[in-house]
C-alpha cells in the first residue's frame, strides 16, 4: 500500500477539502511531526480509522520503552508537566482512578438539572443585547454561559469569566500542533490558571456539593495526590469551556452559510437538541486528537506502525466522512443520529459531551426565540488562528428592529 504524506502545517483555515482527499487516498498518511518532541507521525482520516485508533489498546498516551524519553522532554516544559497529571494524558489504570470520581458531576442528569438556569441566563444575555442591536456570539454569549455552567459544576466562584478566558486561550498553545516548543506566554498562562486554583483551595472557597469538593475528598482519602487535584481542576477550567465556546462560534457561522438549514430552526421543524448534535458534528472544535504512541508494533489501516511511533486521529476529518455521514461536508439538521468523533470515543471519550450539547441547544434557543432575525456580521467575523482548535475569535451578530419588537412582546 502506498502511503501518502500529510503536512498539517501547510493547510489554511479550511482544511476540509484536503481531509476529504486524504480519506479518498486510503484514510492514513505518514506525516510531519505534530510536536517537535516526536520525529514523525501517522495521521488517520476516515471515521473507521479514527475510531479504531482512539480505541486501540496499544495506542497510549505514555507507553513504557522508547517513548519514555519523549515523555520526559514534554514534562520538562512547565505546561506539560502540569497536564501530564490530568485525566486527558493519563493511561490505565491511572486514567480510571482520575475519571471515576468526577464522571457523575458531568453526567446527563447532573447537567440537565442545571439546564433551566443556563437557558434563563442565555435568554437574559440576548434580551439585554437587544437594545444594543446585536451581540458578540463568542464573548457576549458563549463565554459567560459556559463559565457559569462550569462554575456550577465545579462549585467555585468565577467572578470574571473574560479574564479567565484570556488565560485559557493562551494555554491552548501547549495543545496545538506546533513545530517548536510552546510559547512562553502559554507557560505563563498555565501558571496564572494554577494560581487561580491554588487561591480557591487555600481559602476553601468551594461549595461542598461541587466537583472540587469531591476532588478534595479523593486527596484526603489517599486516592489522589494534591498535584492530581490541581492539574485536573486546571484542565477542567480549560477544556470545560474552551471547546464549547469554539463550537458555538462555529454553529452561528454554519447557520449563516446554510440558510435552508437555519430556516428549519426558524420554523421549529427541528428541535434544539437535534440541531445541537449536528452543529457539533459539522463544526467540531477540536480537529486533531492528542497523539497516541504505539506501545508495540501494530497494524492500522493496512500500515505497519512500529513501537514508539505516533498516531494522530484527525477528528474533524472523521466527522466529515461520507461513508458515515452522507454529504458530510454539508450541514443537515435532519440527519439521522450517528456516532460523531467530536467528543472522541473509547477510553478517553470526552466527559463533557452532555455539557456541550445542552449548552449549544440553550444558546441557540435563546437566539431564535428572543432575537429571531439575528444575522451574522460576516465581514467582521474572525476565525481563531489555530490548527488544533477550530473556532471563532469573534462572531458578531446583528439584531434587526423587528427582532427587538418580537422579543419585547414575548
Residue pairs with C-beta under 8 A, 6 or more apart in sequence:
1 26
1 302
1 303
2 26
3 26
3 28
3 29
3 30
3 42
3 303
4 22
4 25
4 26
4 29
4 30
5 29
5 30
5 31
6 22
6 29
6 30
6 31
6 32
6 43
7 31
7 32
8 15
8 31
8 32
8 34
8 43
8 177
8 288
8 387
9 32
9 177
9 179
9 387
11 18
11 387
13 383
15 287
15 316
15 387
16 316
16 317
16 320
16 329
19 45
19 314
19 316
19 317
19 320
20 317
20 320
20 329
22 29
22 43
22 45
22 314
22 317
23 45
23 46
23 317
23 321
26 301
26 302
27 44
27 45
27 46
27 48
27 49
27 301
28 42
28 43
28 44
28 45
28 46
28 49
28 300
28 301
28 302
28 303
29 42
29 43
29 45
30 40
30 41
30 42
31 40
31 41
31 42
31 43
31 312
32 40
32 41
33 39
33 40
33 41
33 179
33 310
34 41
34 177
34 178
34 288
34 291
34 310
34 312
35 74
35 177
35 178
35 291
36 178
36 179
36 180
36 181
37 70
37 73
37 74
38 70
38 291
38 310
40 309
40 310
41 291
41 309
41 310
41 311
41 312
42 300
42 303
42 305
42 309
42 310
42 311
42 312
43 311
43 312
43 314
44 50
44 52
44 53
44 300
44 301
44 311
44 312
44 313
44 314
45 314
45 317
45 318
45 321
46 301
46 317
46 318
46 321
46 323
47 318
47 319
47 321
47 323
47 324
47 325
47 341
48 321
48 323
49 300
49 301
49 313
49 318
50 289
50 313
50 314
50 315
50 317
50 318
50 341
51 318
51 339
51 341
51 345
51 346
52 300
52 301
53 59
53 292
53 300
53 311
53 313
54 289
54 292
54 313
54 341
54 344
54 345
54 346
54 347
54 348
55 345
55 346
55 347
56 292
56 298
56 300
58 294
58 295
58 296
58 298
59 292
59 293
59 294
59 295
59 298
59 311
60 91
60 292
60 293
60 295
61 89
61 90
61 91
61 290
61 292
61 293
62 68
62 71
62 84
62 89
62 91
62 293
63 91
63 293
63 294
63 295
63 307
64 295
65 295
65 307
65 308
66 307
66 308
67 293
67 308
70 293
71 84
74 80
74 84
75 81
75 84
77 174
77 181
77 182
77 187
78 187
78 190
78 191
79 171
79 174
79 182
79 186
79 187
79 190
80 174
80 182
82 190
82 194
82 230
82 231
82 234
83 89
83 174
83 190
83 231
83 234
83 235
84 231
85 225
85 227
85 228
85 231
85 232
86 98
86 231
86 232
86 234
86 235
87 95
87 98
87 99
87 102
87 232
87 235
87 351
88 235
88 239
88 290
88 348
89 290
90 98
92 347
95 347
95 348
97 223
97 224
98 224
98 228
98 232
99 351
101 214
101 215
101 217
101 218
101 223
101 224
102 211
102 214
102 215
102 232
102 236
102 351
103 351
104 110
105 153
105 210
105 211
105 214
106 153
106 351
106 352
106 354
106 355
107 354
108 354
110 153
111 149
111 153
111 354
111 355
111 358
112 354
112 358
114 149
114 152
114 153
115 358
115 362
117 148
117 152
118 145
118 148
118 149
118 358
118 359
118 362
119 362
119 365
119 366
121 144
121 145
121 148
122 141
122 145
122 362
122 363
122 365
122 366
123 366
123 369
123 370
125 135
125 140
125 141
125 144
125 145
125 366
126 135
126 141
126 366
126 367
126 370
126 371
126 407
127 370
127 407
129 135
129 140
129 371
129 399
130 370
130 371
130 399
130 403
130 404
130 407
130 408
131 404
133 398
133 399
133 404
134 374
134 377
134 396
134 397
134 398
134 399
135 141
135 371
135 396
135 397
135 399
136 394
136 395
136 396
136 397
137 248
137 249
137 252
137 392
137 395
137 396
137 397
138 245
138 248
138 249
138 391
138 392
138 393
138 394
138 395
139 162
139 165
139 394
141 248
141 363
141 366
141 367
142 244
142 245
142 248
142 249
142 363
143 161
143 162
143 165
143 241
143 245
144 161
145 359
145 362
145 363
146 161
146 240
146 241
146 244
146 245
146 359
147 158
147 161
147 164
147 165
147 241
148 158
148 161
149 355
149 359
150 158
150 236
150 237
150 240
150 241
151 157
151 158
152 210
153 210
153 211
153 236
153 240
153 355
154 206
154 210
154 211
154 212
154 233
154 236
154 237
154 240
155 206
155 207
155 208
155 209
155 210
155 211
155 212
155 213
156 200
156 205
156 206
156 207
156 210
156 212
157 205
158 164
164 193
164 196
164 237
165 241
165 245
167 189
167 192
167 193
167 196
168 189
168 193
168 237
168 238
168 241
168 242
169 189
169 242
170 185
170 186
170 188
170 189
171 186
171 189
171 190
171 193
171 238
172 186
172 238
172 242
172 386
172 388
172 389
173 182
173 183
173 185
173 186
173 189
174 182
174 186
174 187
174 190
175 290
175 388
175 389
176 386
176 387
176 388
176 389
177 288
177 387
177 388
190 234
193 234
193 237
193 238
194 230
194 234
196 237
197 230
197 233
197 234
197 237
198 230
199 205
200 206
200 212
201 212
201 216
201 229
201 230
206 212
206 213
206 216
207 213
211 236
212 233
215 224
215 229
215 232
215 233
216 229
218 224
218 228
218 229
219 225
219 226
219 228
219 229
239 350
239 352
240 352
240 355
242 285
242 389
243 285
243 286
243 352
243 356
243 389
244 285
244 352
244 355
244 356
244 359
244 360
245 391
246 285
246 384
246 389
246 390
246 391
246 392
247 279
247 280
247 283
247 284
247 285
247 342
247 356
247 360
247 391
248 359
248 360
248 363
249 384
249 391
249 392
249 395
250 279
250 282
250 283
250 284
250 285
250 390
250 391
250 392
251 276
251 279
251 280
251 283
251 360
251 364
252 367
252 376
252 395
252 397
253 283
253 376
253 378
253 381
253 392
253 395
254 261
254 279
254 282
254 283
254 331
255 261
255 262
255 265
255 279
255 331
255 376
256 262
256 375
256 376
256 378
257 331
258 330
258 331
261 331
261 332
261 333
263 269
264 270
264 275
264 333
264 334
265 272
265 275
265 333
265 364
265 368
266 368
266 372
269 334
270 333
270 334
272 361
272 362
272 364
272 365
273 357
273 358
273 361
274 333
274 334
275 333
275 361
275 364
276 357
276 358
276 360
276 361
276 364
277 337
277 340
277 357
278 331
278 332
278 333
278 335
279 331
279 333
279 360
279 364
280 340
280 342
280 356
280 357
280 360
281 319
281 325
281 335
281 340
281 342
282 319
282 330
282 331
283 390
284 315
284 316
284 319
284 340
284 341
284 342
284 390
285 342
285 389
285 390
285 391
286 315
286 316
286 342
286 388
286 389
286 390
287 314
287 315
287 316
287 317
287 387
287 388
287 389
287 390
288 312
288 313
288 314
288 315
288 316
288 387
288 388
289 312
289 313
289 314
289 315
289 344
291 310
291 311
291 312
292 310
292 311
292 312
292 313
293 308
293 309
293 310
293 311
294 305
294 306
294 307
294 308
294 309
294 310
294 311
295 307
296 307
297 304
297 305
297 306
297 307
298 304
298 305
299 305
300 311
305 311
313 341
313 344
315 341
315 342
315 344
316 341
316 390
318 340
318 341
319 325
319 328
319 340
319 341
319 342
320 328
320 329
321 328
322 328
324 338
324 339
325 335
325 338
325 340
326 332
326 335
339 345
342 350
342 353
342 356
343 349
343 350
343 352
343 353
343 356
344 350
350 356
367 374
367 397
369 407
369 410
370 403
370 407
370 410
371 397
371 399
371 403
371 404
371 406
371 407
372 403
372 406
372 407
373 399
373 400
373 402
373 403
373 406
374 397
374 398
374 399
374 400
374 403
375 397
375 398
375 400
376 395
376 396
376 397
376 398
377 396
377 397
377 398
380 394
380 396
381 392
381 394
381 395
381 396
382 392
382 393
382 394
383 391
383 392
383 393
384 390
384 391
384 392
384 393
385 393
